[in-house]
Amino acid sequence: MPAEGGDALSQELRYGAGVLRHYGGRLLLVFIGLLLPLWGFAELADEIHEQEAIPFDEPVLHFAHDLAREGFDRFFVLISRIGYLWGVVPLDIALVLALTLMRRYREATFAAIALAGSALLNIAAKAAFARERPSLWESIAPEHNFSFPSGHAMGSMTLAWVLVLLAWRTRWRWPLVALMLPFVVLVGLSRVYLGVHYPSDILAGWAAASVWVVAAYLAVYWGSLRPWHVPSTHP
């Protein structure tokens, strides 16, 4: 009996190791890109729904405002514009068109669902939470719609996730991570520096984007499918 029990345990361990080898990457992606951001967004959303002040919001805004300089003004206004109309939106459109012209229809579908869906989700969330923007000082780049979650943060993080996930099994994954990580952070910082978003808006935007893109990725690339490795004309 002890020998049989030992054999069963050994087989179970081997089976578990095989599952982790085969699905470990996806499980890690679900945890890092889906569950943790979902928990973070839920915590922030609950505070906003209850109309409770988030302790770090105003201190971080005041700290950012104390750093204000003419050179910083120009830099962060530029970053903010690149983080939406001047950069992220044109790149979103160009990416989907390029993938379609390359006949990588599954990749184009994933990118289109992730990018367009993120924008629609942001519009719906802003309307649902209806959080007013900060008014601690007069911004040099004012905004007039609702604040939570940040559209710039969601848009830049969505693009970053899409590019990295599409490139993950290629030699471009780490260069893209090295490029997109500081870009996403700078876009978020620019919105706080300009006084048009609370830091919690930025964190919520990043979290919502992560949840949406990873969910879209898992839906499009269900099972053993991977970007680039399956003929794109297959359903």
LUMFIMI-221331 format. One record per residue: y, x, z of N, C-alpha, C, O in turn. Coordinates in steps of 0.1 Angstrom, whole numbers, padded with zeros to 4 digits, always signed. Each point is the difference from the previous one (the first is absolute). Layout:
<recs>
YXZYXZYXZYXZ...
</recs>
This chain:
<recs>
-0012+0008+0000+0012-0008+0000+0013+0008+0000+0009-0002-0008-0008+0013+0017+0012+0008-0001+0002+0007-0014+0011+0001-0005-0023+0003-0001+0001+0006-0013+0005-0010-0010+0009+0003-0009-0014-0016+0010+0005-0010-0010+0015-0003+0003+0007-0002-0010-0003+0002+0022+0014-0003+0003+0009+0011-0005+0011-0002-0005-0016+0015+0006+0007+0011-0005+0002-0001-0015+0010+0003-0005-0021-0007-0002+0000-0001-0014+0010-0011-0004+0008+0002-0010-0008-0013+0017+0009-0011-0004+0015+0004+0002+0008-0003-0008-0006+0010+0019+0014+0005+0003+0004+0010-0011+0012+0000-0005-0021+0009+0001+0003+0010-0010+0003-0007-0013+0009+0004-0007-0017-0014+0003+0003-0007-0012+0013-0008+0000+0007+0000-0010-0004-0006+0022+0013-0007+0001+0012+0010-0001+0010-0003-0007-0011+0015+0013+0010+0010-0002+0002+0004-0014+0011+0002-0005-0022+0000-0002+0000+0004-0014+0007-0011-0008+0008+0003-0009-0012-0015+0012+0005-0011-0008+0015-0001+0003+0008-0002-0010-0004+0003+0022+0015+0000+0004+0007+0011-0007+0012-0002-0005-0017+0014+0005+0006+0011-0007+0002-0003-0015+0010+0004-0006-0020-0010+0000+0000-0003-0014+0011-0010-0003+0008+0001-0010-0007-0011+0019+0011-0010-0002+0014+0006+0001+0009-0003-0008-0008+0012+0018+0013+0007+0002+0003+0009-0012+0012+0001-0004-0022+0006-0002+0003+0008-0011+0004-0008-0012+0009+0004-0008-0015-0016+0007+0003-0009-0012+0012-0008+0002+0008-0001-0010-0005-0004+0022+0011-0009+0002+0010+0005+0010+0010-0007+0003-0011+0019+0001+0009+0006+0010+0014+0000-0004+0009-0003+0007-0007+0007-0020+0014+0000-0005+0006-0013+0000+0012-0002+0003-0019-0009-0007+0005-0013-0001+0003-0005+0015+0010-0007+0002-0019+0010+0007+0002-0005+0014+0013+0007+0005+0007-0007+0007-0005+0019-0010+0012+0007+0005+0012-0006-0006+0010-0001+0006-0011-0002-0019+0011-0006-0007+0004-0014+0006+0011-0003+0002-0022-0005+0001+0003-0013+0007+0006+0002+0013+0009-0008+0003-0013+0018+0005+0006+0002+0013+0014+0005-0001+0009-0006+0007-0006+0016-0015+0013+0006-0001+0010-0009-0008+0011-0001+0004-0016-0004-0015+0009-0007-0009+0001-0015+0002+0009-0006-0006-0019+0000+0013+0000-0014+0002+0001-0005+0014+0010-0007+0004-0019+0012+0005+0000-0006+0013+0011+0005+0009+0007-0008+0007-0004+0021-0007+0011+0006+0008+0014-0006-0005+0007-0005+0009-0004+0005-0022+0012-0006-0004+0001-0015+0003+0011-0005+0004-0022-0002-0005+0000-0014+0003+0003-0003+0014+0008-0009+0004-0014+0017+0005+0003-0001+0014+0015+0003+0003+0007-0007+0007-0002+0018-0013+0014+0003+0002+0010-0010-0005+0010-0004+0007-0013-0002-0019+0009-0010-0005-0001-0013+0009+0011-0006+0002-0023+0003+0002-0001-0012+0009+0008+0001+0013+0007-0009+0004-0007+0021+0001+0008+0003+0013+0015-0002-0003+0007-0006+0008-0003+0012-0019+0015-0001-0003+0003-0014-0004+0011-0005+0005-0019-0002-0012+0003-0013-0005+0001-0010+0012+0008-0009+0000-0017+0011+0010+0000-0008+0012+0014+0001+0007+0005-0010+0005+0000+0023-0004+0012+0002+0007+0012-0007-0008+0009-0006+0006-0009+0007-0019+0010-0006-0008-0001-0015+0001+0010-0007+0001-0022+0002-0001-0002-0015+0000+0005-0005+0014+0006-0011+0000-0008+0018+0010+0005-0004+0014+0015+0003+0002+0005-0003+0010+0001+0009-0021+0014+0004+0001+0003+0009+0012+0010-0001+0006-0019+0010-0004+0002+0010+0011+0005+0013-0006-0004+0004-0011+0013+0003+0018+0005+0013-0005-0011+0011+0002-0007+0000+0009+0006+0008-0020-0010+0011+0000+0007+0012+0006+0011+0004-0006-0016+0002+0017+0008+0010+0007+0005+0012-0008+0011+0004+0003-0018+0000-0013+0004+0013-0007+0010-0003-0011+0005+0009-0006-0003-0022+0002+0008-0003-0012+0014+0005+0001+0004+0009-0008+0004-0014+0018+0014+0004+0000+0002+0015+0004+0009+0006-0006-0016+0000+0015+0002+0014+0003-0002+0009-0012+0007+0009-0003-0017-0012-0006-0003+0008-0012+0012-0003-0010+0004+0010-0006+0000-0022+0005+0012-0003-0009+0012+0008+0005+0007+0006-0009-0004-0006+0021+0012+0007+0005-0002+0015-0002+0010+0007-0004-0022-0002+0006-0002+0015-0002+0002+0003-0015+0007+0010-0003-0012-0019-0006+0002+0003-0014+0015-0001-0004+0005+0008-0008+0002-0017+0014+0015-0002-0003+0008+0012+0005+0009+0004-0006-0014+0002+0017+0007+0012+0005-0002+0012-0009+0008+0010+0001-0018-0010-0010-0002+0011-0009+0009-0002-0013-0001+0009-0008+0008-0019+0007+0007-0004-0012+0009+0012-0004+0009+0004+0007-0010+0000-0020+0009+0010-0006+0001-0004-0015-0008-0008-0005+0019+0013-0001+0002-0004-0014-0011+0004-0009-0005-0007-0009+0000+0019+0011-0012+0005-0008-0012-0008+0003-0007-0004-0010+0004+0000+0022-0011-0009+0003+0002-0013-0006-0010-0006-0005+0022+0001+0005+0003-0013-0006-0005+0000-0015-0007-0009-0004+0012+0018-0003-0004+0001-0015-0015+0001-0002-0006-0006-0008+0000+0015+0017-0014+0003-0002-0008-0013+0003-0009-0003-0008+0011-0004+0019-0008-0011+0004+0003-0012-0009-0009-0009-0002+0021+0007-0003+0003-0011-0010-0009+0003-0012-0006-0010-0006+0006+0022+0001-0008+0004-0012-0015-0003+0003-0007-0006-0008+0002+0011+0019-0014-0003+0004-0003-0014+0000-0011-0005-0004+0020-0003+0010-0002-0015+0001-0001-0006-0013-0009-0009-0002+0017+0013-0008+0000-0005-0013-0013+0004-0007-0006-0008-0007+0002+0020+0008-0012+0005-0006-0012-0008+0006-0010-0002-0007+0011-0001+0020-0011-0007+0007-0002-0015-0005-0008-0006+0005+0017+0002-0014-0002-0014-0005+0004-0001-0015-0009+0003-0008+0021-0007+0005+0003-0003-0014+0000+0012-0009-0004-0001-0012+0008+0012+0017+0002+0012-0009-0013+0008-0002-0002+0008-0009-0008-0010+0018-0012+0008+0000-0013-0008+0001-0008+0000-0009+0006-0007+0020-0013-0006+0003-0003-0011-0010-0011-0001-0005+0021-0008+0003-0003-0012-0010-0003+0005-0014-0010-0004-0005+0018+0013-0001-0004+0005-0013-0013+0007+0000-0008-0001-0010+0005+0009+0020-0013+0007+0001-0012-0010+0001-0010+0002-0006+0012-0013+0014-0010-0011+0000-0004-0005-0013-0011-0001-0004+0022-0003-0004-0002-0005-0013-0006+0010-0010-0010-0004-0007+0015+0016+0008-0006+0010-0009-0014+0003+0003-0008+0003-0009+0004-0003+0022-0014+0003+0003-0010-0011-0005-0010+0004-0006+0014-0016+0008-0009-0011-0005+0000+0000-0016-0011-0001-0005+0022+0004-0001+0000+0000-0015-0008+0012-0005-0008-0001-0009+0009+0013+0016-0007+0012-0005-0015-0002+0002-0008+0003-0009+0004-0009+0020-0015-0002+0002-0005-0010-0010-0011+0001-0005+0019-0011+0002-0004-0010-0010-0002+0006-0014-0009-0002-0007+0019+0010+0003+0000+0007-0013-0012+0010-0001-0005+0002-0010+0001+0004+0022-0011+0009+0000-0014-0008+0000-0010+0006+0000+0011-0019+0000-0011-0009+0001-0008+0001+0013-0012-0002+0000+0019+0006+0010-0007+0001+0013+0004-0013+0007+0008-0001+0009-0015-0010-0013+0004-0013+0004-0003-0003+0015+0008-0008+0006-0018+0013-0001-0003-0002+0014+0011+0007+0009+0005-0006+0009-0001+0018-0013+0010+0007+0007+0013-0007-0001+0008-0001+0010-0005-0004-0022+0013-0007-0002+0000-0013+0008+0011-0004+0005-0022-0003-0004-0001-0012+0007+0002+0003+0015+0008-0007+0007-0014+0017-0002+0002+0004+0014+0015+0003+0003+0006-0005+0009+0000+0013-0018+0014+0004+0002+0009-0012-0001+0009-0002+0008-0012-0007-0017+0009-0012-0002-0001-0009+0012+0010-0005+0005-0023+0002+0000-0002-0008+0012+0007+0006+0012+0007-0007+0007-0009+0020-0005+0006+0006+0012+0015+0000-0001+0007-0003+0010-0001+0007-0021+0014+0002-0001+0008-0013+0000+0009-0003+0007-0014-0006-0016+0007-0014-0001-0003-0008+0013+0009-0006+0005-0021+0007+0000-0003-0008+0012+0008+0005+0012+0004-0008+0008-0002+0021-0007+0008+0005+0011+0014-0005+0000+0006-0004+0010+0000+0003-0022+0014-0005-0002+0000-0015+0004+0010-0004+0007-0019-0003-0011-0001-0015+0004-0002-0002+0014+0006-0008+0007-0015+0017-0001-0002-0001+0014+0012+0003+0008+0003-0006+0011+0005+0016-0015+0012+0003+0007+0010-0011+0000+0006-0003+0010-0004-0004-0022+0009-0011-0001-0004-0011+0009+0008-0006+0007-0022+0003-0006-0004-0011+0008+0001+0004+0015+0004-0009+0008-0006+0021-0004+0001+0004+0014+0014+0000+0004+0003-0005+0011+0007+0009-0019+0014+0000+0004+0004-0015+0002+0007-0003+0010-0011-0006-0019+0003-0014+0002-0006-0006+0013+0006-0008+0007-0018+0012-0004-0007-0005+0011+0006+0005+0013+0001-0008+0010+0002+0020-0009+0005+0006+0013+0016-0002+0001+0005-0001+0011+0002+0001-0022+0014-0002+0000+0008+0008+0010+0008-0005+0007-0011+0018-0006+0006+0008+0009+0013+0006-0006+0001+0004-0011+0010-0006+0019+0013+0005-0005+0000+0015+0000-0006+0007+0008+0014-0001-0017+0001+0014-0001+0009+0006+0012+0007-0008+0006-0009+0021-0003+0009+0006+0010+0014-0002-0003+0004+0000-0012+0004-0001+0022+0015-0001-0002+0007+0009+0010+0011-0004+0005-0016+0016-0002+0006+0009+0010+0012+0007-0006+0009+0004+0008-0008-0003-0021+0011+0006-0007+0000-0005-0014-0009-0006-0005+0020+0008-0002+0002-0004-0014-0007+0010-0009+0004+0012+0000-0014-0016-0007-0008+0009-0008+0008+0004-0013+0007-0008-0005-0010+0020+0000+0006+0004-0013-0008-0006-0011+0004+0002-0012-0016-0007+0014-0008-0007-0010-0006-0013+0005-0012+0000+0003+0021-0010+0000-0005-0012+0006-0010-0008-0007+0000+0001-0013-0008-0008+0020-0010-0009-0006+0003-0014+0006+0006-0001+0011-0011-0009-0018+0004-0014+0005-0012-0009+0001+0002-0012+0003-0014+0017-0005-0012-0009+0002-0006+0003+0014+0006+0007+0007-0018-0012-0005-0006+0002+0013-0006+0014+0002-0001+0007-0010-0002-0004+0022-0003+0014+0003-0015+0004+0002-0004+0011-0004-0004-0020+0008-0014+0003+0005-0010-0006-0010+0000-0012-0002-0009+0020-0003-0001+0015+0000+0009+0006-0011+0004-0007-0009-0002+0020+0009+0008+0007-0010-0006+0000-0013-0012+0004-0002+0019-0009-0008-0005+0000-0014-0001+0014-0005-0010+0004-0008+0020+0005+0011-0001+0014-0005-0012+0007+0006-0007+0007-0007+0004-0009+0020-0011+0006+0007-0013-0005-0007-0009+0008-0002+0008-0021+0000-0012-0006-0006-0002+0005-0014-0011+0004-0004+0022-0003-0004-0002+0004-0014-0004+0014-0001-0009+0003-0008+0015+0006+0015-0003+0014-0001-0014+0003+0006-0007+0008-0006+0003-0014+0017-0013+0002+0005-0011-0006-0009-0011+0006-0001+0014-0017-0005-0009-0006-0009-0003+0009-0012-0012+0002-0004+0023+0003-0002-0002+0009-0011-0008+0013+0004-0008+0004-0007+0011+0001+0019-0007+0012+0005-0015-0003+0001-0008+0008-0004+0005-0019+0010-0014-0003+0002-0007-0002-0013-0011+0005-0002+0017-0012-0007-0006-0002-0013-0003+0013-0007-0011+0002-0005+0021+0007+0004-0002+0013-0007-0011+0008+0007-0008+0006-0007+0009-0005+0020-0010+0008+0007-0014-0005-0001-0009+0007-0002+0007-0020+0003-0013-0006-0001-0006+0002-0014-0011+0003-0002+0020-0005-0009-0005+0002-0013-0003+0015-0003-0009+0003-0008+0016+0006+0015-0003+0014-0003-0009+0007+0010-0002+0012+0000-0004-0020+0010-0007+0006+0011-0012+0009-0005-0002+0010+0007-0005-0014-0017-0011+0008-0004+0003+0009-0012-0008+0004-0008+0021-0001+0007+0005+0010-0010+0006+0012+0007+0002-0001+0012+0002+0011-0020+0006+0011+0006+0015-0002+0004+0007+0008+0006-0002-0020-0010+0014-0003+0003+0002-0007+0013+0012-0003+0004-0022+0001+0004+0002-0008+0012+0009+0007+0010+0009-0006+0006-0012+0019-0003+0009+0006+0010+0014+0003-0004+0009-0001+0007-0007+0005-0020+0014+0001-0005+0007-0014+0001+0012+0000+0004-0018-0011-0006+0006-0013+0001+0003-0003+0015+0011-0005+0003-0020+0008+0005+0002-0002+0015+0012+0008+0004+0009-0005+0007-0008+0018-0011+0011+0009+0004+0013-0005-0006+0010+0002+0006-0010-0009-0017+0012-0005-0006+0004-0013+0006+0012-0002+0003-0021-0007-0002+0003-0014+0004+0003-0001+0015+0008-0009+0004-0015+0016+0004+0003-0001+0015+0014+0002+0004+0006-0008+0006+0000+0020-0010+0014+0001+0003+0009-0010-0007+0011-0004+0006-0014+0000-0018+0008-0010-0007+0000-0013+0008+0011-0006+0002-0022+0001+0002-0001-0012+0008+0008+0001+0013+0007-0009+0003-0009+0020+0004+0008+0002+0012+0015+0000-0002+0007-0006+0007-0003+0013-0018+0014+0001-0002+0006-0014-0004+0011-0003+0004-0018-0004-0012+0005-0014-0003+0001-0008+0012+0010-0007+0002-0019+0008+0007+0001-0008+0013+0012+0005+0008+0007-0008+0006-0006+0021-0005+0011+0006+0008+0014-0004-0006+0009-0003+0007-0009+0002-0021+0013-0003-0006+0005-0014+0004+0012-0003+0002-0022-0007-0001+0004-0013+0004+0005-0001+0014+0009-0008+0003-0015+0016+0006+0005+0000+0014+0014+0007+0001+0009-0005+0006-0008+0016-0013+0013+0008+0000+0011-0009-0006+0011+0001+0006-0014-0009-0016+0011-0009-0006+0002-0012+0009+0010-0007-0003-0018+0005+0013+0003-0011+0010-0004-0013-0006+0005-0010+0006-0013+0009-0016-0004-0013-0005-0014-0005+0004-0004-0011-0004-0003+0020+0011-0013-0004+0006-0002+0005+0014+0005+0011+0003-0012-0018+0005-0005+0005+0013-0012+0009-0003-0007-0002-0010+0004+0012+0018-0012+0008-0002-0013-0009+0000-0009+0003-0007+0009-0014+0015-0012-0008+0000-0002-0007-0014-0011-0003-0003+0022+0001-0004-0001-0006-0014-0007+0010-0009-0009-0004-0008+0012+0017+0010-0006+0010-0008-0015+0001+0003-0009+0001-0009+0006+0000+0022-0014+0001+0004-0009-0012-0004-0011+0002-0005+0017-0014+0005-0007-0012-0004-0002+0001-0015-0010-0005-0005+0020+0010-0003-0001+0001-0014-0011+0009-0004-0009-0003-0009+0008+0015+0016-0011+0009-0003-0013-0006+0003-0010+0001-0007+0009-0008+0019-0013-0006+0004-0004-0011-0010-0012+0000-0004+0021-0009+0000-0004-0011-0009-0004+0006-0013-0010-0005-0006+0017+0015+0001-0004+0006-0013-0014+0006+0001-0008-0002-0010+0005+0009+0020-0013+0006+0002-0011-0010+0000-0010+0001-0007+0012-0012+0015-0010-0011+0001-0003-0006-0014-0011-0002-0004+0022-0001-0003-0001-0007-0013-0007+0009-0010-0009-0005-0007+0013+0017+0005-0005+0009-0010-0015+0003+0003-0008+0000-0010+0005+0004+0022-0014+0003+0003-0009-0012-0002-0011+0001-0005+0016-0013+0009-0008-0012-0003-0002-0003-0015-0011-0003-0004+0022+0006-0004-0002-0002-0014-0009+0010-0006-0008-0003-0009+0008+0015+0014-0009+0011-0005-0014-0003+0003-0009+0001-0009+0006-0006+0021-0014-0003+0004-0005-0012-0008-0012-0001-0003+0021-0008+0000-0004-0012-0008-0003+0004-0015-0010-0005-0005+0019+0013-0001-0002+0004-0014-0012+0010-0001-0007-0001-0010+0006+0010+0019-0010+0010-0001-0011-0003+0010-0004+0009+0008-0002-0021-0008-0010-0004+0009-0013+0008-0002-0003+0004-0012-0005-0002+0022-0013+0007-0001+0002+0014-0004+0007+0008+0007-0014-0003-0018+0000+0014-0003+0010+0003-0011+0001+0012-0005+0008-0021+0001+0010+0002-0010+0010+0010+0005+0004+0000+0012+0001+0009-0021+0011+0009+0003+0009+0001-0012-0004-0003-0011+0017+0006+0014+0009+0002-0011-0005+0010-0010-0005+0011+0004+0007-0014-0017-0003+0009-0011-0015+0002-0004-0003+0005-0010-0005-0009+0019-0015+0004-0002-0007-0012-0006-0012+0002-0003+0018-0013+0000-0007-0011-0005+0007-0005-0013+0013+0000+0000-0019-0002-0011+0007-0005-0012+0009-0012+0003-0004-0010+0006+0017+0012-0010+0010-0010+0005-0002-0013-0007+0007-0010+0004-0015+0008-0015-0002-0012-0007-0010-0009+0007-0001-0012-0003-0006+0017+0013-0010-0008+0007+0007-0010+0009+0011+0004+0006-0016-0016-0004+0006-0009+0009-0001+0004+0015+0005-0007+0009
</recs>
